[in-house]
């Protein structure tokens, strides 16, 4: 089965969007379908909260998995909301929803890994990911985990 992935992460700076574009390209080169929110809206800067919620919510419900970029001093609030919403879709038991992969590359998180509960991340968010997936620390690990989701 083909796996459709919702790529969640902060997208407010050029650098953030470029990083998400790089990750999306890697996923696509592996044969995954990927929804990236900023690709949907392009250069539009005047969007309403209702429009963002409608489009991104429909995309979230239309995907089989979420890949959530977790870097930064705090997990992006929109990303955290997407993680929570998708964890509940998985928990509801519909087999099309496979799970969540958290992707951490931030040295601040790496330094806390294994030393603090949730590896220094918000415990609710880390728990939501753990409930139906895992946190990965490399792109190779991300891809391997997503392949297991595709095989289900």
Secondary structure, 3 states (H helix, E strand, C coil): CCCEEEEECCCCCHHHHHHHHHHHHHHHHCCCEEEEHHHHHCCCCCCCHHHHHHHHHHHHHCCCEEEEECCCCCCCHHHHHHHHHHHHHHHCCCCCCCEEEEECCCHHHHHHCCCCHHHHCCHHHHHHHHHHEEEECCHHHHHHHHHHHHHC
